[in-house]
Amino acid sequence: MGNAAAAYGALAAGVNCICGYPGTPSSELLETAAAFVRHGVADGSIAAEDAPHVEWSVNEKVALELAFGASLCGARALVTMKQVGLNVAADPLLTIAYLGVKGGLVLYVADDPGPISSQTEQDTRQFAQFAKVPVLDAASPEELHGMMPLAFALSERHGTPVIVRATTRVCHGSAAVPVLSSYAPHAIAGFKRDPRWVIFPSRAFEAHASLPERFAGLLADPEFAALNYGVPAVVPAPGPASASTVPSTPPALSTVGGIGLVAGGISWAYLLDALEGSGLTGAFDLLKIGAPFPLDDGLAADFLASHKRVLVFEELEATIERELLRVAGGCQIATRVYGRLTGTVASAGENNVGSVAASLRSFLEELPVGDTAVSDLDTDGPTPAEPLVESPAAGDPSSPALPRSTERPHTPALDVLLVPRPPVLCAGCPHRASFYAVKKALRGRKATYSGDIGCYTLGNALPLDMVDSCVCMGAGFTVPQGRYWAEPNGIHLGFVGDSTFFASALTGVANAVYNQAKVTLIVLDNAITAMTGQQPHPGTGIRMSYDAEPRDAAGALSIPGVLEALGVESVAVVNPLDLPRAIKAVVAAVEKPRVSAVVFKAPCITVRRLRPAPTVLSDACTGCRVCIESIGCPALTMDAEATQVHIDEALCYGCLLCTQVCPFSALVSSDA
């Protein structure tokens, strides 16, 4: 079965982590892998410590985020889903495409033309273009088996997630593939900190600008390029033709010589069968597209330039057809492209051998007689090798200099006026205390910290330096699960805010409990959606329906209660501004044998001011800078002589974290 063939191909590549969400026609891949691992561990052919982790995740988004966490450790990770599941995984996928990967990260996505068991006919190839992720399109179970190891290798060589796309007939078709007699795990290098794993606007801009270079590397890769290839026409042996599939008088080779046929995925197999059944094998030049994105424009242009008419067979959308039209237009090639857009091929549903033969027959019957020779092509325009727009000559003063694509346009005159100011957590922000408490609690121990989207992403900045990765909302609770399965001997923590907790993190909690990932989940509850303008969320008891009393304490959802309801047995609630208790809570949480959680609960400074600024005892302050260099509060500065700490009372909100950090008790509460 195609899904089983894909599973064996991934196992042959030493995949370390397989996760997904069940969805026909993709489900059997994960089930096949799980059965192989169970039997291997049972009979001793696979050591338990080497066995890949296999799990049904609670949804596709969780599965992809978990797989990304494993990839960051250097593990090879595979995610399975059907085409509509890719919509659920879109949030992390689009960001991971920017961030890149370390260990090979492959998405196995099964499309369902028809649809046979789905609500939509969605074409993953178009989603791959949108997400800027390369996609391999399998035409048979044998190709699926071979594409899986290749996809992992391409992912690692070019630092990108890779989609392997199959369709129902490939997934559920059968073929003979080599038997996998043993399993050798891919070597996991281990997680190494790198600022590129944290998505910030500047990082996103740079990553987006670098994608063309990544695609150029893929197109230059011989193994990727070999997925697309041409099959030249040959003179076939004479033989009877089937009147049911071809015109009563098949066109002579001199007539069809200017026609090229293009196909991808299962439609390639249909096309070969249709030609064989019609006695026309070898009558046409053929082009197989096994890697529709990024498309090899040079190969496409050469094929187009050699034919007056090109007919495309594909499922589901006119993805290849549109790409050929783009290349033809860009290179000014006078070739007509036919397919789903022209109505030559049905615009919806599956293809099959009969429909391909029927479309080809109608196409040939409608051609003007003698109007298909290659010699009739208009050759007055530029050849594919010629540029359509000449680049300005170097040093030409009449050619305006354009900024490089990887640089932001800016006004040079402002360079001397503006000092770069990276965003920082506000003075008094309880998130600073939360990060600092975790840092103190785990000092000297190997631990990884997964961040999330919100104010607390700024916990990655020095001196806190407490965010190792940040992908999308909710991934703070799922990425550490992938890291755990790749490095089970480490300590893995994840941070999310209270608003994000309700928006996207509940599924991650459920997944950790269900699949027994030993991670510690940290909820930073500041009683507001702070980053986007202090909007309420379900944990605040505030609603936007102001026809009634907006605050309803009885209607507020309890974060600790939700965690416990989802099966987290150890949930601690502590004020992070009480530093000793906060440190103690973290130490206890990471020692729990199962999933644990700490809720750091303290209000955002926009909700209420705490107390007056602390007092600096000048006779006790030594100017050691420990308070500044430990927590990085913007309200803390040095005096003009740089000998003592100064507190900017206009910025300070009186959180008193600095008073607990000072080793000389030189900072004291003004209320004391």
Number of C-alpha atoms within 10 A of each C-alpha: 20 30 29 24 28 30 27 28 25 28 27 21 22 22 30 29 25 29 26 30 23 21 18 19 26 28 20 22 26 26 18 16 21 18 11 19 22 15 12 18 15 12 10 10 14 20 15 13 10 15 20 27 18 22 19 20 25 20 19 26 28 32 29 36 29 31 34 36 31 34 31 29 23 26 32 32 32 32 28 29 29 28 28 21 20 24 15 16 18 16 19 21 25 17 18 24 20 27 24 23 24 25 32 32 34 31 25 29 26 30 32 29 22 17 15 14 13 17 10 14 21 22 22 27 28 18 16 22 15 10 17 22 22 25 28 30 24 28 25 25 26 20 21 30 25 19 22 29 22 19 27 26 20 22 24 20 16 20 19 28 31 28 26 24 28 32 29 23 21 25 29 19 13 16 12 11 19 10 10 11 9 11 21 16 19 19 14 17 14 16 20 11 14 10 15 16 20 22 22 16 9 10 16 16 15 17 20 17 16 14 17 13 11 16 20 13 14 23 20 12 14 10 14 20 17 13 16 19 15 17 13 12 16 13 11 12 9 8 9 10 17 13 12 12 22 24 17 12 9 19 16 9 18 12 18 22 21 22 24 25 23 26 24 26 25 24 24 26 16 23 27 19 18 23 20 13 18 21 20 24 19 18 21 20 22 23 22 20 27 25 25 23 24 20 22 21 17 13 15 23 23 15 21 25 21 20 26 24 24 23 22 26 28 25 28 24 20 22 21 24 22 16 18 25 19 14 19 22 12 13 21 20 25 19 24 15 23 23 23 22 16 13 10 17 23 18 16 14 15 21 22 17 18 16 17 24 23 19 20 23 19 15 15 18 16 8 13 9 10 10 15 19 18 19 13 13 18 13 12 9 12 12 15 21 10 11 11 13 6 7 8 12 9 8 9 9 9 8 11 9 11 7 10 9 11 12 10 11 10 9 7 8 8 9 10 7 8 8 8 7 6 7 9 19 18 20 20 26 25 26 27 23 25 29 25 25 24 22 19 16 19 15 10 8 10 10 15 21 25 30 32 28 22 18 18 25 25 22 22 21 16 13 14 18 15 22 26 22 28 28 27 22 21 31 32 34 35 30 32 34 34 31 31 22 23 28 20 15 11 16 20 25 28 26 32 28 31 27 25 24 25 18 14 19 25 16 21 27 27 20 24 27 19 16 15 13 22 25 30 28 29 28 26 25 25 22 22 23 20 20 11 9 9 13 15 17 21 19 19 21 17 19 17 12 8 9 6 9 10 12 15 12 11 8 13 15 15 14 19 18 11 14 21 15 11 17 15 20 15 18 21 17 16 20 17 27 25 17 21 13 14 25 20 15 23 24 16 14 21 22 13 15 12 18 24 28 28 24 26 26 20 22 20 21 19 14 13 9 14 15 14 15 23 23 17 19 15 14 8 12 18 15 17 15 17 16 21 20 13 15 19 21 23 16 18 21 17 14 12 9 6 12 14 20 24 17 19 14 14 9 15 24 22 21 24 23 23 26 19 17 18 18 14 14 14 22 25 17 16 13 9 6
